[in-house]
Amino acid sequence: MEIEISAEAKDKALNRRVAVTVVILSVFMGLCGIKDGNIVQAMQQAQSASVDGWNEYQATRLKQHLAENSRAQIAVLAPDDVRSAPVLAQLDREIAKYRIEAPRLATEAKRRAAQYDAFNVHDDQFDASDAAISTAISIAAVSALAETAWLLGAAWAFGAFGLFLGACGFLGWGFHPQLLSGLLG
């Protein structure tokens, strides 16, 4: 008693739709991956610049504090006003410079941190797009194996959501998959 199992699909139209779906989603996912990689690099640069900016701000504030303390000590302890006057004048110039420089450095560091946050929204969009499209491709594969059209419809729903999120990332739209990011983040 031999049982012959046919490897041919009964519904070739379904398989063609699955194949087209997988190709479209795979190509779009590849393009999103390239863009997401570039965004991640920009995020790293923005974060590095922000950290450097805050370090420079802290160093400037520390130098200001040291100059102010030095000035106060010299003013109190110097036995000769004539000899201490040039030193005090130099410290006054440094203190004035640090008072101007510190707020500028803080503003720049905050700008870089905000830039990082803006990039992060788009990174999350591409990550969620990748997850949705991967799920769509997996469901499409199962729909071909099970020869079930409704599963292909579910794959298209996930794929459409993934395409939407990827488009948001490419076009700079502010939509953020907050719930998905919260669950996966």
Secondary structure as GFF3:
##gff-version 3
##sequence-region A 1 185
A	DSSP	alpha_helix	12	77	.	.	.	ID=ss1
A	DSSP	alpha_helix	81	146	.	.	.	ID=ss2
A	DSSP	alpha_helix	149	171	.	.	.	ID=ss3
A	DSSP	alpha_helix	178	184	.	.	.	ID=ss4
###
